[in-house]
Amino acid sequence: MAAPAVEDGAVTDIPVLSDGVVTLRAHELSDVDHAVAQCVDPESIRWTTVPVPYERAHAETFVAVDMPEGWRTRKEFGFAIEAAHPDGVRRFSGSVSLRPMGYGMAELAFGLHPAVRGQGVCSRAVKLLLDWGFQQPDIDVVVWFAYVGNWSSWRVAWANGFTFHGTIPKFLPQRGERRDTWQGTLRAEDTREPKHKWNVPPVLESDRLRLRPQREEDGPRYGDLLADERSRRFAGRGSGVNTAPSPEFVIHRAHESNAKGERFDWAIADGGTDEFIGQIQLFHLGGMDATSADCGYSVHPSRRGQGVVTEALRMVVEWAFRHKDEGGLGLRLLGLGISTTNSASRHAAEKAGFAHSATLPEYFPAGETGFTDEAIYLQHNPAWQPSWE
């Protein structure tokens, strides 16, 4: 499908693309009010380069000048996204573009109206755009960028098959500063399904605990845990906890590892107040042995000696061993590595059903320097069968 023609400087025949739910079309003056509503939204301001304050004149220029000019010069193939709003009326719901960069590459850009977020509209719009874009003779590779922390943007790219390539420090500008940036690519010959799992830790609840995804607002309490001498001694230097620049960094790292399908990270929260009282994780997932994983945990100093770790471990073990058809991971085996001098952690593991299986001499990196023996604990799933894989 060829790009629209340009006659006497005007763009003609901008294509209309639709999957029956979402439609991509040319921008219209009737979109202006809805474009303003999108661009004054706090999330749009946080994650894009829209002018602040954003005024109606900005939207009028975007719709009537910038988008047509992009098509005319072939510097930006920009579409309006049209989808049903909560009132059932189909109207402007955002914009999505491909911006040719030369050498067969184009940058993907998109933004969504707040009324339709969380409904798969953006993923559908990007799929329609990519289907059309890869039919153009000058687009072989599409590049995606997003400011670090824009999980919604990453999830759209992930859902459309982009390969994540990591973080570029201080790469893209935003209102006078440069921000760390995620990058991913998709090639015309690539498959379009996600390249890995995106792990979302399920909420697990007991009478007094709630295991839930970690949040930015957990930072202060997490900071107490990270600063605690006992936590630092027994976290293991390989975890990077002792050298983490901030609690927010640790929480972000957990979210990124979950997004890459590498781990499941939970906050251990008080069941009544939802206050952060610790953290627990599953890691070493999906390696050569996809039927096993390792556990790690730590608890806030104020809640030690109350059985929090034992209870949280039991909750995670039950879910990890639960059959996939019943919403679990269907794992065969879980492991723990604990310093032999950490008697409290060993006691919690044993009460949760783990058995001491081996000791590795001077293997556990304790504190800032030095090593202790490491006790290896295992727990087998008694119901597991090879057919569960």
C-alpha positions as CSV (number, residue, x, y, z in Angstrom):
1,M,0.0,0.0,0.0
2,A,1.6,3.2,-1.1
3,A,1.7,6.4,0.9
4,P,-0.9,9.1,0.0
5,A,-0.3,11.3,-2.9
6,V,0.6,15.0,-2.7
7,E,-1.2,17.3,-5.2
8,D,-0.4,21.0,-5.3
9,G,1.2,20.7,-1.9
10,A,-1.9,19.1,-0.3
11,V,-2.1,15.6,0.9
12,T,-4.8,13.4,-0.6
13,D,-6.1,10.0,0.2
14,I,-4.6,9.4,3.7
15,P,-5.6,5.8,4.3
16,V,-8.3,4.7,6.7
17,L,-7.2,1.6,8.7
18,S,-9.5,-0.4,10.9
19,D,-9.8,-3.7,12.7
20,G,-13.4,-3.2,13.6
21,V,-12.7,-1.9,17.0
22,V,-10.1,0.8,16.4
23,T,-9.9,3.0,13.3
24,L,-6.9,5.1,12.2
25,R,-7.7,8.1,10.0
26,A,-6.6,11.6,9.1
27,H,-6.8,14.2,11.9
28,E,-9.8,16.5,11.7
29,L,-10.6,19.9,13.2
30,S,-13.4,18.2,15.3
31,D,-10.5,16.4,17.1
32,V,-9.2,19.6,18.6
33,D,-11.1,19.7,21.9
34,H,-10.4,16.0,22.6
35,A,-6.7,16.5,21.7
36,V,-6.6,19.3,24.3
37,A,-8.1,17.0,26.9
38,Q,-5.5,14.4,26.2
39,C,-2.5,16.7,26.3
40,V,-3.4,18.5,29.6
41,D,-3.8,15.1,31.3
42,P,-1.0,14.6,33.9
43,E,0.2,11.3,32.4
44,S,0.5,12.9,29.0
45,I,2.6,15.7,30.5
46,R,4.7,13.3,32.4
47,W,5.6,11.0,29.5
48,T,5.6,13.2,26.4
49,T,7.0,16.5,25.2
50,V,3.7,18.3,24.8
51,P,4.0,22.0,25.6
52,V,3.2,23.1,29.2
53,P,0.8,24.8,29.6
54,Y,-1.0,23.2,26.7
55,E,-3.5,25.5,25.0
56,R,-6.2,25.1,22.3
57,A,-3.9,26.8,19.7
58,H,-1.4,24.0,20.2
59,A,-4.0,21.4,19.3
60,E,-5.2,23.4,16.3
61,T,-1.7,23.6,14.9
62,F,-1.1,20.0,15.5
63,V,-4.3,18.9,13.7
64,A,-4.4,21.4,10.9
65,V,-0.7,22.1,10.2
66,D,1.8,19.6,11.8
67,M,0.0,16.3,10.8
68,P,-0.7,17.3,7.1
69,E,2.9,18.7,6.8
70,G,4.3,15.4,8.1
71,W,2.4,13.5,5.3
72,R,3.4,16.1,2.7
73,T,7.1,15.9,3.5
74,R,7.0,12.2,4.4
75,K,8.7,13.1,7.7
76,E,5.7,11.8,9.8
77,F,2.9,9.5,8.9
78,G,0.5,10.5,11.6
79,F,-3.0,9.0,12.2
80,A,-5.8,9.9,14.6
81,I,-7.0,7.0,16.7
82,E,-10.8,6.6,16.8
83,A,-12.4,4.3,19.3
84,A,-15.5,4.1,21.5
85,H,-15.4,6.2,24.7
86,P,-17.1,5.1,27.9
87,D,-20.3,6.7,26.7
88,G,-20.3,4.4,23.7
89,V,-19.7,7.2,21.2
90,R,-16.7,6.7,18.8
91,R,-14.5,9.7,18.7
92,F,-10.9,10.9,18.8
93,S,-8.9,8.7,21.2
94,G,-5.3,9.7,20.6
95,S,-2.6,9.7,17.9
96,V,-0.1,7.3,16.5
97,S,2.7,7.9,14.0
98,L,5.7,6.5,12.1
99,R,8.5,9.0,11.7
100,P,11.0,8.0,9.0
101,M,14.6,8.3,10.1
102,G,16.4,7.2,6.9
103,Y,18.2,4.0,6.1
104,G,14.9,2.0,6.2
105,M,14.2,3.0,9.8
106,A,11.2,4.8,11.4
107,E,10.4,5.8,14.9
108,L,7.1,4.8,16.5
109,A,5.3,7.4,18.5
110,F,1.9,7.3,20.2
111,G,-0.3,8.9,22.9
112,L,-3.7,8.0,24.1
113,H,-6.7,9.9,25.4
114,P,-7.2,9.2,29.2
115,A,-10.8,8.0,28.6
116,V,-9.7,4.9,26.7
117,R,-6.6,3.8,28.4
118,G,-6.3,0.3,29.8
119,Q,-8.6,-1.2,27.2
120,G,-6.1,-2.4,24.6
121,V,-6.9,0.5,22.2
122,C,-3.3,1.6,21.8
123,S,-2.0,-1.9,21.2
124,R,-4.6,-2.3,18.4
125,A,-3.7,1.1,16.9
126,V,0.0,0.3,16.9
127,K,-0.7,-3.1,15.2
128,L,-2.7,-1.4,12.5
129,L,0.0,1.2,11.9
130,L,2.8,-1.5,11.8
131,D,0.8,-3.6,9.3
132,W,0.5,-0.6,7.1
133,G,4.1,0.7,7.7
134,F,5.9,-2.4,6.8
135,Q,4.2,-2.3,3.4
136,Q,5.9,1.0,2.7
137,P,9.1,0.6,0.5
138,D,11.2,2.8,2.8
139,I,10.4,1.1,6.2
140,D,12.2,-2.1,7.3
141,V,12.9,-1.4,11.0
142,V,10.7,0.4,13.5
143,V,12.3,1.8,16.6
144,W,10.5,2.5,19.9
145,F,11.7,4.9,22.6
146,A,10.1,5.7,26.0
147,Y,11.2,7.5,29.0
148,V,12.2,5.1,31.7
149,G,9.2,4.3,33.9
150,N,6.6,4.6,31.2
151,W,5.4,1.0,31.7
152,S,2.2,1.5,29.6
153,S,4.3,2.5,26.6
154,W,6.6,-0.5,27.1
155,R,3.7,-2.8,27.4
156,V,2.3,-1.7,24.0
157,A,5.6,-2.2,22.4
158,W,6.0,-5.6,24.1
159,A,2.5,-6.7,23.0
160,N,3.4,-5.9,19.3
161,G,6.6,-8.0,19.4
162,F,9.3,-5.4,19.9
163,T,12.6,-6.7,21.2
164,F,13.7,-4.7,24.3
165,H,17.3,-3.5,24.1
166,G,17.7,-1.8,27.5
167,T,18.2,1.7,28.8
168,I,20.2,4.5,27.3
169,P,21.2,7.0,30.0
170,K,20.2,10.7,29.5
171,F,19.2,10.1,25.9
172,L,16.0,11.9,25.0
173,P,15.2,15.5,25.9
174,Q,12.1,16.7,27.7
175,R,11.6,20.4,28.6
176,G,15.2,21.3,29.1
177,E,16.6,18.1,30.5
178,R,17.7,14.7,29.2
179,R,16.0,11.6,30.5
180,D,17.0,8.0,30.7
181,T,15.3,6.2,27.8
182,W,14.2,2.6,27.0
183,Q,14.7,1.4,23.5
184,G,13.3,-1.5,21.4
185,T,13.1,-2.5,17.8
186,L,10.9,-4.5,15.4
187,R,11.9,-5.6,12.0
188,A,9.6,-6.4,9.1
189,E,10.5,-10.1,9.2
190,D,10.0,-10.4,13.0
191,T,7.1,-12.3,14.5
192,R,4.6,-10.0,16.1
193,E,3.8,-11.8,19.3
194,P,5.6,-10.9,22.6
195,K,9.2,-12.2,22.7
196,H,9.0,-13.1,26.4
197,K,6.5,-13.3,29.3
198,W,5.5,-10.2,31.2
199,N,5.2,-11.3,34.8
200,V,2.5,-9.6,36.9
201,P,2.7,-10.8,40.5
202,P,-0.8,-11.9,41.5
203,V,-2.2,-10.5,44.8
204,L,-2.1,-13.3,47.4
205,E,-3.9,-12.8,50.7
206,S,-4.0,-14.5,54.1
207,D,-5.8,-13.4,57.3
208,R,-3.1,-10.9,58.1
209,L,-0.9,-10.5,55.1
210,R,-1.3,-9.2,51.5
211,L,1.3,-9.9,48.9
212,R,1.0,-7.4,46.1
213,P,3.1,-5.7,43.4
214,Q,5.6,-3.2,44.8
215,R,4.7,0.5,44.5
216,E,6.7,3.8,44.4
217,E,5.0,4.8,47.7
218,D,6.6,1.8,49.4
219,G,10.0,3.7,49.1
220,P,10.3,5.1,52.6
221,R,9.6,1.9,54.3
222,Y,11.7,0.0,51.8
223,G,14.5,2.5,52.6
224,D,14.3,1.5,56.3
225,L,14.8,-2.1,55.3
226,L,17.7,-1.4,53.0
227,A,19.5,0.7,55.6
228,D,19.1,-1.9,58.4
229,E,22.4,-3.5,59.3
230,R,21.0,-7.0,59.6
231,S,19.3,-6.7,56.2
232,R,22.5,-5.5,54.6
233,R,24.5,-8.3,56.1
234,F,22.3,-11.1,54.9
235,A,21.0,-9.7,51.5
236,G,24.0,-11.0,49.7
237,R,26.2,-8.7,47.7
238,G,25.2,-10.3,44.4
239,S,21.7,-8.9,44.9
240,G,23.0,-5.4,44.5
241,V,20.9,-4.2,47.4
242,N,24.0,-2.9,49.3
243,T,25.0,-0.7,46.4
244,A,21.6,0.4,45.3
245,P,21.4,4.2,45.0
246,S,17.8,4.4,46.4
247,P,14.8,2.4,47.4
248,E,13.1,3.7,44.3
249,F,15.9,2.2,42.2
250,V,15.3,-1.2,43.8
251,I,11.6,-1.0,43.2
252,H,12.1,0.0,39.6
253,R,14.6,-2.8,39.1
254,A,12.0,-5.3,40.4
255,H,9.4,-3.9,38.0
256,E,11.8,-4.1,35.1
257,S,12.8,-7.7,35.9
258,N,9.1,-8.6,36.1
259,A,8.4,-6.9,32.7
260,K,11.2,-9.0,31.2
261,G,9.8,-12.2,32.6
262,E,12.8,-12.8,34.8
263,R,11.2,-12.6,38.3
264,F,8.1,-12.2,40.4
265,D,8.5,-9.5,43.1
266,W,5.9,-8.8,45.8
267,A,5.6,-6.4,48.6
268,I,4.6,-8.1,51.8
269,A,1.9,-5.7,53.1
270,D,-0.1,-5.6,56.3
271,G,-3.5,-7.1,55.5
272,G,-5.3,-4.4,57.4
273,T,-3.4,-1.2,56.5
274,D,-1.6,-2.3,53.3
275,E,1.6,-0.9,54.7
276,F,4.8,-2.3,53.3
277,I,6.4,-4.7,55.8
278,G,8.8,-6.6,53.6
279,Q,9.5,-8.1,50.2
280,I,9.6,-11.6,48.7
281,Q,10.5,-12.8,45.2
282,L,10.8,-15.7,42.9
283,F,13.8,-15.6,40.5
284,H,15.9,-17.9,38.3
285,L,12.7,-18.6,36.3
286,G,12.7,-20.1,32.8
287,G,16.3,-21.2,32.6
288,M,17.5,-24.6,31.6
289,D,15.2,-26.1,34.1
290,A,11.8,-24.3,33.7
291,T,10.3,-26.3,36.5
292,S,12.2,-24.7,39.3
293,A,12.9,-21.3,40.8
294,D,14.6,-19.7,43.8
295,C,13.1,-17.6,46.6
296,G,14.4,-14.5,48.3
297,Y,12.9,-12.3,51.0
298,S,13.5,-9.7,53.7
299,V,11.3,-8.1,56.4
300,H,11.1,-4.6,57.9
301,P,12.9,-4.4,61.2
302,S,9.7,-3.5,63.0
303,R,8.0,-6.8,62.0
304,R,10.7,-9.3,62.8
305,G,10.0,-12.2,65.1
306,Q,6.3,-12.2,64.2
307,G,6.2,-15.1,61.6
308,V,5.8,-12.8,58.6
309,V,8.4,-14.5,56.5
310,T,7.1,-18.0,57.2
311,E,3.6,-16.9,56.3
312,A,4.6,-15.1,53.2
313,L,6.8,-18.0,52.1
314,R,3.9,-20.5,52.5
315,M,1.7,-18.2,50.3
316,V,4.3,-18.0,47.6
317,V,5.0,-21.7,47.7
318,E,1.3,-22.6,47.4
319,W,0.9,-20.4,44.4
320,A,4.2,-21.5,42.7
321,F,3.2,-25.2,43.1
322,R,-0.4,-24.7,42.1
323,H,-1.2,-26.2,38.6
324,K,-1.1,-23.8,35.7
325,D,-4.7,-24.6,34.9
326,E,-5.6,-23.3,38.3
327,G,-3.7,-20.1,38.0
328,G,-0.3,-21.1,39.5
329,L,3.1,-21.6,38.0
330,G,3.0,-25.4,38.3
331,L,6.6,-25.6,39.5
332,R,8.4,-28.8,40.6
333,L,10.9,-27.4,43.0
334,L,11.8,-24.2,44.9
335,G,15.2,-23.4,46.5
336,L,16.6,-21.0,49.0
337,G,20.2,-20.0,49.8
338,I,20.8,-18.7,53.3
339,S,23.9,-17.8,55.3
340,T,24.4,-20.5,57.9
341,T,24.7,-17.7,60.5
342,N,21.2,-16.4,59.7
343,S,19.3,-18.5,62.2
344,A,16.1,-16.5,62.0
345,S,15.9,-16.9,58.2
346,R,16.7,-20.6,58.5
347,H,14.0,-21.1,61.1
348,A,11.4,-19.3,58.9
349,A,12.3,-21.5,55.9
350,E,12.1,-24.7,57.8
351,K,8.7,-23.7,59.3
352,A,7.5,-23.0,55.7
353,G,8.4,-26.5,54.7
354,F,11.9,-26.2,53.2
355,A,14.4,-28.9,54.1
356,H,18.2,-28.3,54.5
357,S,19.8,-30.2,51.6
358,A,23.4,-29.1,51.4
359,T,26.0,-26.7,52.8
360,L,28.4,-24.8,50.6
361,P,31.6,-23.8,52.5
362,E,32.4,-20.0,52.4
363,Y,30.0,-19.4,49.6
364,F,27.6,-16.8,50.9
365,P,28.8,-13.2,50.5
366,A,27.9,-11.7,53.9
367,G,28.1,-8.0,54.6
368,E,30.4,-5.6,52.8
369,T,33.2,-8.1,52.6
370,G,33.8,-11.7,53.6
371,F,31.9,-15.0,53.2
372,T,30.1,-17.5,55.4
373,D,28.9,-21.0,54.6
374,E,25.7,-21.1,52.7
375,A,22.8,-23.5,53.6
376,I,20.8,-24.7,50.6
377,Y,17.2,-25.4,51.3
378,L,14.7,-27.1,48.9
379,Q,11.1,-27.8,48.8
380,H,9.6,-30.3,46.3
381,N,6.1,-30.1,44.9
382,P,4.6,-33.5,46.0
383,A,1.8,-33.3,43.4
384,W,4.1,-32.4,40.4
385,Q,4.1,-34.7,37.4
386,P,6.0,-34.4,34.1
387,S,2.7,-33.7,32.3
388,W,2.6,-30.4,34.2
389,E,5.3,-28.9,32.0
